[in-house]
């Protein structure tokens, strides 16, 4: 890397410009900025003016939803136009002038550089000046991904300089984003300190601070109406836990983790243990009620009758379907002390629980799996795309219809694929056109049956499809 000692290095910026009409950065140019309140930051210039006003209109972009308005900026200094590689290859260099020195002109000195390679990291959301490994100068806001790893965000869409692209960094002035993160950090530290030795309200935690005890007491009450009730069934609904908060133990719903910290939604609907136990009964009642093993395993504890029924149901319409096409395995296994339907791929791997409360629900989920396997095994031999553009703009609950294609399969059957999306998201759905649709006497009757499967809510109604003569011919109607 560069030979000079970065710990002794000072950069002097000597070519600041007043932010005024007629002397502005190029559009998109990254600059070092002095604000009117004396702080220093950086950003990419984005003009919003019409070129006629005497007032500078625009903003310096520092990242996604992170900008500095032109009205806040006093001076700017270009960064893109400089490269310090040659200077830093000299091990005696301790001072580098960025731009020509001018007597009496405003300049800024930056020093105190640090290196992430030496285990020196900015604080979260700290805005920093950067010297990149190619010798160019830049700015960016530090985002930590995990301990010892992160990147410097510098533009929208999370464009960033990774750690291996940055030679050294130095903090610039604090800003609102950094101050908010610092305040949050101080609150987290205070919370951690308070929670080192939490206290427990004796009325609220009459039975101690083990949540299992409260679930067991609630379970005993539920068994009066639902003999099959168990703690594991109750916990199929999002669990409640006992956790410290603000120095006291609380009951709360476990909402997972966010940025490495557990999220607890505190229960505040009572002040005694008995009230919380009654709440647990009400909270989990429907879950327990809908997990009656007599209904769930109505065909017994052998998985084969369920799979046979699903296979027969699919085979009725997907006539080419064979067991050799199946890529998943199913079983009835004990998971966390309760019998469950499970699924895993034939090549092994983790077993996943099928959250089906009734046998019919499980059979339907297996049918969906088998239907997909059948379609994957049936090659496409022809296709026809409905000319969506001729229909005009088709809005589907905020998404735009992009593609509507019918496919003919090797067996002579048909399927249709519908795709919709917006600028940032999208999705596709595939439907098998049941053979019963083709028993219709007319094309119009066929479309009525077909639209019961795919639904006109996917953007194209019967009148749209009736006009497509090529589609009519593709589907075998005269």
HUKAMO-V422180 format. One record per residue. N is the residue number from 1. D_FIRST is the distance of its C-alpha to the first C-alpha in whole Angstrom. Layout:
BEGIN
<<N/D_FIRST> <N/D_FIRST>>
END
This chain:
BEGIN
<<1/0> <2/4> <3/6> <4/9> <5/11> <6/11> <7/14> <8/16> <9/15> <10/18> <11/18> <12/22> <13/23> <14/26> <15/28> <16/29> <17/32> <18/35> <19/36> <20/39> <21/41> <22/40> <23/36> <24/34> <25/31> <26/31> <27/32> <28/29> <29/27> <30/24> <31/25> <32/25> <33/28> <34/30> <35/33> <36/37> <37/37> <38/34> <39/31> <40/28> <41/27> <42/26> <43/27> <44/28> <45/31> <46/34> <47/37> <48/40> <49/43> <50/45> <51/44> <52/48> <53/47> <54/47> <55/45> <56/41> <57/41> <58/38> <59/35> <60/31> <61/30> <62/28> <63/29> <64/32> <65/35> <66/32> <67/33> <68/34> <69/37> <70/37> <71/40> <72/37> <73/35> <74/35> <75/32> <76/30> <77/26> <78/25> <79/21> <80/21> <81/22> <82/18> <83/15> <84/13> <85/10> <86/12> <87/13> <88/9> <89/8> <90/11> <91/11> <92/15> <93/14> <94/16> <95/18> <96/17> <97/20> <98/20> <99/24> <100/26> <101/28> <102/31> <103/34> <104/35> <105/33> <106/32> <107/28> <108/26> <109/23> <110/20> <111/19> <112/18> <113/15> <114/14> <115/12> <116/14> <117/12> <118/13> <119/17> <120/17> <121/19> <122/21> <123/25> <124/26> <125/27> <126/25> <127/24> <128/21> <129/19> <130/15> <131/12> <132/11> <133/8> <134/10> <135/10> <136/14> <137/16> <138/18> <139/20> <140/21> <141/23> <142/22> <143/24> <144/24> <145/25> <146/25> <147/24> <148/21> <149/20> <150/21> <151/20> <152/20> <153/23> <154/23> <155/26> <156/30> <157/30> <158/27> <159/24> <160/21> <161/17> <162/17> <163/14> <164/12> <165/12> <166/11> <167/8> <168/11> <169/15> <170/18> <171/22> <172/24> <173/28> <174/30> <175/32> <176/35> <177/33> <178/31> <179/34> <180/36> <181/33> <182/33> <183/37> <184/37> <185/34> <186/37> <187/40> <188/38> <189/38> <190/41> <191/42> <192/41> <193/42> <194/46> <195/46> <196/45> <197/49> <198/50> <199/54> <200/57> <201/60> <202/63> <203/65> <204/62> <205/60> <206/64> <207/63> <208/59> <209/56> <210/56> <211/56> <212/57> <213/61> <214/61> <215/60> <216/63> <217/66> <218/65> <219/65> <220/69> <221/70> <222/69> <223/71> <224/74> <225/73> <226/71> <227/72> <228/68> <229/66> <230/63> <231/60> <232/58> <233/60> <234/60> <235/56> <236/56> <237/55> <238/52> <239/53> <240/53> <241/52> <242/52> <243/49> <244/48> <245/48> <246/48> <247/49> <248/52> <249/53> <250/53> <251/54> <252/52> <253/51> <254/48> <255/46> <256/43> <257/39> <258/37> <259/34> <260/34> <261/38> <262/41> <263/43> <264/47> <265/50> <266/52> <267/56> <268/58> <269/61> <270/63> <271/63> <272/65> <273/64> <274/67> <275/66> <276/62> <277/64> <278/66> <279/63> <280/62> <281/65> <282/65> <283/61> <284/61> <285/65> <286/65> <287/62> <288/64> <289/67> <290/65> <291/64> <292/68> <293/67> <294/71> <295/69> <296/66> <297/67> <298/71> <299/70> <300/70> <301/67> <302/67> <303/64> <304/66> <305/68> <306/66> <307/64> <308/67> <309/68> <310/65> <311/65> <312/69> <313/68> <314/65> <315/67> <316/70> <317/68> <318/65> <319/67> <320/65> <321/63> <322/63> <323/61> <324/59> <325/57> <326/56> <327/53> <328/53> <329/55> <330/57> <331/58> <332/60> <333/58> <334/58> <335/55> <336/55> <337/58> <338/60> <339/61> <340/59> <341/58> <342/55> <343/53> <344/50> <345/49> <346/51> <347/48> <348/47> <349/45> <350/46> <351/49> <352/50> <353/53> <354/55> <355/56> <356/59> <357/62> <358/65> <359/66> <360/66> <361/63> <362/61> <363/63> <364/62> <365/58> <366/59> <367/61> <368/58> <369/56> <370/58> <371/59> <372/55> <373/55> <374/58> <375/57> <376/53> <377/56> <378/58> <379/56> <380/56> <381/59> <382/59> <383/58> <384/59> <385/57> <386/59> <387/58> <388/57> <389/56> <390/60> <391/61> <392/58> <393/56> <394/57> <395/55> <396/55> <397/55> <398/52> <399/50> <400/51> <401/53> <402/50> <403/52> <404/55> <405/56> <406/59> <407/58> <408/61> <409/60> <410/62> <411/64> <412/66> <413/65> <414/62> <415/60> <416/58> <417/54> <418/54> <419/50> <420/50> <421/47> <422/45> <423/42> <424/40> <425/42> <426/45> <427/47> <428/49> <429/52> <430/55> <431/58> <432/61> <433/64> <434/67> <435/69> <436/72> <437/71> <438/72> <439/75> <440/76> <441/79> <442/77> <443/73> <444/74> <445/75> <446/72> <447/70> <448/71> <449/71> <450/67> <451/66> <452/67> <453/64> <454/62> <455/63> <456/63> <457/61> <458/58> <459/59> <460/62> <461/65> <462/68> <463/69> <464/66> <465/66> <466/69> <467/68> <468/66> <469/69> <470/66> <471/65> <472/69> <473/69> <474/66> <475/67> <476/70> <477/73> <478/75>>
END
